[in-house]
Amino acid sequence: MAAEIPEVDAYDSRILAELQADARISMAELGRRVHLSQPAVTERVRKLEMQGVIRGYRAAVDLQRLGYGIRAIVRVGRADYARVVKLIGQTPEVINAFNVTGEDSWILEIAVIDVEHLDAVVTRFCLLADTSTSIVLNMPREHAPVSPARRENIRPAIRKVTGK
């Protein structure tokens, strides 16, 4: 059963956009930007948090400035689910882990210092399943803001051509 989707109006959408751009914004400034009073915007943010729409606030860090020279995507083939989950939990270099469908069972995003470190991390997963690794060269889009889903925003990729 799908989770209930809370009603998100235009004010809530603007609040979410502003918070995704700058989660440290004051409630007074947020209210000014979305044209609501500070108490009204504070109540709306609290409601979005209680509904689980806002799950938390995080600092976006620069991995290179922390000493991680390589970011990589590791695809892991079919393996025992519990063993992979355990290894992910024991591997701090894994910054994102996705259990997926298709040829691979897992897609991992990892951050490592150098090629030697990359080899050490990937080798741990190679012991469980076949892996394939790609080094990320750049990320033209990262942490993109997300708006509420709306069916009317879906446009077909290809227009059907009819003979009429």
Phi, psi and omega in degrees: 000132182287149178292146178293134180264117181292153177289125180237114182269185183297322177297313179300320179298317179292321177300314180299318179298315181295316181293326177290331177283324181205097182288348181266005180298143178287156178296326178296314179293320178300315177301317178299316184292328182256005177063048174227158175291159179301316177297322180293317181290324177298317179296319179294319178297316179300318179296316179297324177293314181294328178282352181083006177292314173264113184267344180167181181230135184224157172267131174275120183252153177270108184299323180295321180290344175267002176101003179267105183277344183229132169246134184222157174251125180244121175264128183246128181289190182296128180207167178301122184306308184298322180293320179293315179300318179297315180294321177301316180296333180268001185241094183295342179291341178282113182261341173212141179223129181236125172272120191233168173266168178108199182298322180263155176262335184223145168235121182245140171253126182234156175235126182225164184286312185204186183297322178298317178295318177303313180300317181297317182290312182296323180301323178301320181281332177298334179289343180261327185195171173295144178230161173218131187239137174234132176273133179283124179274316175201167182230090181293345177217122180213138180056043179295140178296147181244130177261162176301143180291135178221126179300324184294346178275354182276124177242136179297143180290328182230133176275132177286136179256125179248159180278003182275000000 
